[in-house]
């Protein structure tokens, strides 16, 4: 019988302390910890081959993160009659 090795890697990322604290509180409300939430996110990312949520804008500056077609619409709206 063969052995299956579960290879784990340590993943580190710099995150704002306040954001991490607030995310941790939300995770606890859901019965998770932040490590489990990150694993869920990465699993969904790989399965879907896209972000597992819709990226939306919250500020005018965030409009720059929109797809190029949307940015073109925004630019054209500045020159519309």
C-alpha positions as CSV (number, residue, x, y, z in Angstrom):
1,X,0.0,0.0,0.0
2,X,1.4,3.4,-0.9
3,X,1.6,6.4,1.3
4,X,-0.1,9.8,0.7
5,X,2.0,12.7,1.9
6,X,0.2,15.8,2.8
7,X,2.7,18.6,2.0
8,X,1.9,21.8,3.8
9,X,3.6,25.2,3.2
10,X,3.8,28.1,5.5
11,X,2.2,31.2,3.9
12,X,3.0,34.6,5.2
13,X,1.5,38.0,4.2
14,X,1.6,41.5,5.6
15,X,-1.8,42.6,6.6
16,X,-2.9,45.8,8.5
17,X,-3.3,44.9,12.2
18,X,-6.7,46.4,12.4
19,X,-7.9,44.6,9.3
20,X,-6.6,41.3,10.6
21,X,-8.2,41.8,14.0
22,X,-11.6,42.7,12.4
23,X,-11.4,39.8,10.0
24,X,-10.6,37.5,12.9
25,X,-13.7,38.7,14.7
26,X,-15.8,38.0,11.7
27,X,-14.3,34.6,11.2
28,X,-15.0,33.7,14.9
29,X,-18.6,34.7,14.4
30,X,-18.7,32.2,11.5
31,X,-17.0,29.5,13.6
32,X,-13.7,29.8,11.7
33,X,-10.3,31.1,12.3
34,X,-8.4,33.3,9.8
35,X,-6.2,30.4,8.7
36,X,-9.3,28.4,7.8
37,X,-10.8,31.3,5.9
38,X,-7.6,31.8,3.9
39,X,-7.6,28.1,3.0
40,X,-11.3,28.3,1.9
41,X,-10.5,31.4,-0.2
42,X,-7.5,29.7,-1.9
43,X,-9.5,26.5,-2.5
44,X,-12.3,28.4,-4.1
45,X,-9.9,30.5,-6.2
46,X,-8.3,27.3,-7.6
47,X,-11.7,25.5,-8.3
48,X,-13.3,28.5,-10.0
49,X,-10.1,29.9,-11.6
50,X,-11.3,33.3,-10.6
51,X,-11.9,35.3,-7.4
52,X,-14.7,33.7,-5.4
53,X,-16.5,37.1,-5.0
54,X,-17.4,40.0,-7.1
55,X,-15.0,43.0,-6.8
56,X,-16.9,46.2,-6.5
57,X,-15.9,49.8,-6.1
58,X,-16.3,51.7,-2.8
59,X,-14.6,54.9,-3.7
60,X,-14.0,56.8,-6.9
61,X,-10.3,55.8,-6.7
62,X,-11.4,52.1,-6.8
63,X,-12.8,52.7,-10.3
64,X,-9.3,52.2,-11.5
65,X,-9.5,48.6,-10.5
66,X,-12.4,48.0,-12.9
67,X,-12.0,46.1,-16.2
68,X,-10.7,48.2,-19.1
69,X,-14.1,48.3,-20.8
70,X,-15.7,49.8,-17.7
71,X,-12.8,52.3,-17.4
72,X,-13.5,53.3,-21.0
73,X,-17.2,53.8,-20.2
74,X,-16.3,56.0,-17.2
75,X,-13.8,58.1,-19.3
76,X,-16.4,58.5,-22.0
77,X,-19.0,59.7,-19.5
78,X,-16.7,62.7,-18.7
79,X,-17.0,63.8,-22.3
80,X,-20.7,63.1,-22.9
81,X,-23.0,66.0,-23.6
